[in-house]
Every structure is written in structure tokens, then in C-alpha cells.
Amino acid sequence: MITTVPLREGPGPVWLDRGIAIAVVAAAVACTALLLSVDPDPRGYDTHVQLGMAPCSWPRVYGIPCPTCGATTAACLLVHGHPLQAVATQPFGAAIAAAGLVAAAAAAWCLLRGRSALDVYVQLPRGRLLLAGIALLLGSWLYTYLTFGPGP
């Protein structure tokens, strides 16, 4: 279980701790607002096109999904309140979006309670999380490949 220390006892300067916590919360709010402003693509990928980005070329060129195909759609589904559909669309994208929301909630809690957000980060098993993230990315790519159906 992760516990936190008071802000002044944290592993870094107070200004840095507060700045990082504020940046995490601000980024989560901005990303959530952006994702709420678009509709998830029913094909399960290319939701990012609504944000002004180019369509994913992998399905068009190779006929297969890229490693993160559907990640934006999954994140969009999650913030629109459809977590099971998000996981079914792209597990890695759903997990990353959920992790971002959890990180923002933890940072907000630290800001409100006078606790060190950096201390929370220092306690995380970052090596294990990295390995789990890589495994989830590769597993999600395989899952997306097996369930992929390019739309019209």
C-alpha cells in the first residue's frame, strides 16, 4: 500500500512537488475535456482524426492495426462512461487513460491534503509497471490484430 508523507518531508523541493502535482491535474483535465469533445469512432480506431490528426496509415497500407490502434477511441469511450467497451476496443488505451485519471486523482488529493505527490511517485514500482505496460501493449496489439475489422 502506498502512503504519503507531509509535503515538507517529501523527496524534493515544495515548489517542484506542487508544480508537478498541478501539471498532472491540469493535463488530465485538458485531456478529459478534449476527449469529451469528440465521439468515439464506431470502427474502434481513428477517433483522433476528429482532433485534427492524420488517419492511421497502418490499416490502409498494411491492412493491420498499428500497436496503438484504437487507443484514443478507448480513452474516449472511458471518459464517456463506457469502461467495458473501452477495454474491449483497446485494452492498452483504456489502461493508460485510467492510469492518467488515477494519477490526477492522487495528485489532486495530495494538493488538497498537503501531502507530497513526488513521494507517491518515488514509491511506485516503476520497473514492474514498465514491464507490465510493455506486456499489456504487446498483448493489446495481438488482441487488436485478432479482432481488427477495418471499416469503410
C-alpha positions, 0 to 999 in steps of 0.5 A, spaced: 500 500 500 502 506 498 502 512 503 504 519 503 508 523 507 507 531 509 509 535 503 515 538 507 518 531 508 517 529 501 523 527 496 524 534 493 523 541 493 515 544 495 515 548 489 517 542 484 512 537 488 506 542 487 508 544 480 508 537 478 502 535 482 498 541 478 501 539 471 498 532 472 491 535 474 491 540 469 493 535 463 488 530 465 483 535 465 485 538 458 485 531 456 478 529 459 475 535 456 478 534 449 476 527 449 469 529 451 469 533 445 469 528 440 465 521 439 468 515 439 469 512 432 464 506 431 470 502 427 474 502 434 480 506 431 481 513 428 477 517 433 483 522 433 482 524 426 476 528 429 482 532 433 485 534 427 490 528 426 492 524 420 488 517 419 492 511 421 496 509 415 497 502 418 490 499 416 490 502 409 497 500 407 498 494 411 491 492 412 493 491 420 492 495 426 498 499 428 500 497 436 496 503 438 490 502 434 484 504 437 487 507 443 484 514 443 477 511 441 478 507 448 480 513 452 474 516 449 469 511 450 472 511 458 471 518 459 464 517 456 462 512 461 463 506 457 469 502 461 467 495 458 467 497 451 473 501 452 477 495 454 474 491 449 476 496 443 483 497 446 485 494 452 492 498 452 488 505 451 483 504 456 489 502 461 493 508 460 487 513 460 485 510 467 492 510 469 492 518 467 485 519 471 488 515 477 494 519 477 490 526 477 486 523 482 492 522 487 495 528 485 489 532 486 488 529 493 495 530 495 494 538 493 488 538 497 491 534 503 498 537 503 501 531 502 507 530 497 505 527 490 513 526 488 513 521 494 507 517 491 511 517 485 518 515 488 514 509 491 511 506 485 514 500 482 516 503 476 520 497 473 514 492 474 509 497 471 514 498 465 514 491 464 507 490 465 505 496 460 510 493 455 506 486 456 499 489 456 501 493 449 504 487 446 498 483 448 493 489 446 496 489 439 495 481 438 488 482 441 487 488 436 490 484 430 485 478 432 479 482 432 481 488 427 475 489 422 477 495 418 471 499 416 469 503 410 
